[in-house]
Amino acid sequence: MSDKILVFIDQNKGETIPASWEALGAAQSLTGSFGGGIMAVVAGEGAQVAANSALQYGADQVFYSDAPVLSEYRAEPYADFLLQAVKDQEPEVIIFPTTTRGRELAAMSAVDLGSGVMPDVSALEVQDGKVIATRPVYAGKLLAKTYSESSPQIFTTRSRAFKAPQADAPKTGEPILVELEGITEDNIQTKVLGYSDSEVSVSLADAGVIVSGGRGISNNPSLSAPDGMDDKEAEIWRAQQGFKLVGELAQVLGGAVGASRAAVDAGYVPYDHQVGQTGKVVSPDLYIACGISGAIQHQAGMRTSKVIVAINKDPDAPIFKLARFGVVGNLFDILPPLTEAFRQRLS
Ligand SMILES: Cc1cc2nc3c(=O)[nH]c(=O)nc-3n(C[C@H](O)[C@H](O)[C@H](O)COP(=O)(O)OP(=O)(O)OC[C@H]3O[C@@H](n4cnc5c(N)ncnc54)[C@H](O)[C@@H]3O)c2cc1C
């Protein structure tokens, strides 16, 4: 193994997912101990654009391929491409952003390279040539310092835990085009049939502000559902009215809408919004939990938020133990004037 660091840059049609720059920032924090430089790999349609950006963000060398076989993301050819791109480089450290693709490729690359993965790390340091990773365990209640005996050492970085480097716009360089060997449509088992738009307009992982709703969002007895609805339909209708209030606050604050699993399971909002152990892990500057009790599995996804605000009618709800600011009361009375106050303040 060399003392090079490799970073996977996740992009879509030339638009880089910001968590990739944080992964590059994590790599830069190790360069004092690993002198071999930082390599980046980029694949898919628009890869050359993202590859040029990666040079400006501080990668020393960038390998890319925009071959048609990689234009739709599929784990098999991407993992093969990664392996080919770096086979002569033998990096000692490989870092992936904690995006859906980054997580999947980290696992596949670890299998391909006979190594392990340390996922969702929030800090990296070097001791005696080993990279020590800090990562949450027990649903985020404890932080563990771990290292891997295997090589290369593979990590995924927790969103918003590492600082993205500043881009040096005038910097230019030549990304290296990788000629694919043996990656053809015939030997890929996954076929993409089509895409449909996700209803989530702001990526939860990158959002600086998240306003989330839980089961309590449907609990507005003073709101009568339109005639003809059965109980379940009326509950979902009431929840949708509640989520409109959540959405308005999120919009005024330039943020995204999250949800508890109870809200998702009840059909109030799609799964894309779910925060928690089995949903998204987020670390926004501000997290506002509305009608969410604060179960340990929900906390696992949001407890590292910088400022947590809870709105709940139950003063004993566990979320208040985590919250910096708590408002005890009916969220339907609290959200409209709160949104209005922010609107006036921010306009
Ligand atoms: C393996 C596993 C994985 C899980 N993964 C996740 C996960 O990823 N994310 C997740 O969120 N959960 C997850 N859960 C579920 C978790 O245990 C809780 O059931 C869930 O988080 C509860 O959601 P909630 O807080 O919205 O609902 P509840 O616990 O029912 O809380 C609703 C809250 O709303 C308040 N409320 C009611 N009406 C109002 C009102 N009008 N105004 C203000 N407050 C009001 C109530 O006081 C209450 O505190 C998981 C569970 C398991 C077993």
The ligand as an ORCA input file, in Angstrom:
! r2SCAN-3c Opt
* xyz 0 1
  C     -35.962     -0.985     14.841
  C     -36.671      0.344     14.949
  C     -36.242      1.383     14.148
  C     -36.876      2.637     14.235
  N     -36.430      3.660     13.448
  C     -36.986      4.884     13.603
  C     -36.508      5.999     12.852
  O     -35.618      5.890     11.996
  N     -37.060      7.210     13.073
  C     -38.071      7.393     13.986
  O     -38.541      8.530     14.131
  N     -38.546      6.355     14.696
  C     -38.046      5.112     14.507
  N     -38.569      4.064     15.195
  C     -39.845      4.267     15.934
  C     -39.668      4.919     17.287
  O     -39.450      3.910     18.261
  C     -40.960      5.689     17.671
  O     -42.058      4.814     17.608
  C     -41.253      6.868     16.759
  O     -40.102      7.672     16.640
  C     -42.381      7.701     17.379
  O     -42.712      8.746     16.523
  P     -43.415     10.043     17.075
  O     -42.536     10.686     18.095
  O     -43.841     10.829     15.916
  O     -44.753      9.457     17.734
  P     -45.154      9.353     19.256
  O     -44.137      8.641     20.033
  O     -46.538      8.797     19.252
  O     -45.170     10.854     19.764
  C     -46.098     11.806     19.341
  C     -45.855     13.044     20.176
  O     -46.685     14.078     19.722
  C     -47.097     14.832     20.850
  N     -48.335     15.522     20.439
  C     -49.536     14.980     20.152
  N     -50.400     15.919     19.756
  C     -49.735     17.112     19.819
  C     -50.092     18.442     19.522
  N     -51.313     18.764     19.062
  N     -49.161     19.407     19.726
  C     -47.927     19.102     20.180
  N     -47.534     17.849     20.468
  C     -48.423     16.843     20.272
  C     -47.293     13.812     21.927
  O     -47.207     14.421     23.218
  C     -46.150     12.856     21.667
  O     -44.998     13.191     22.409
  C     -37.958      2.832     15.131
  C     -38.369      1.755     15.943
  C     -37.752      0.546     15.847
  C     -38.191     -0.578     16.738
*
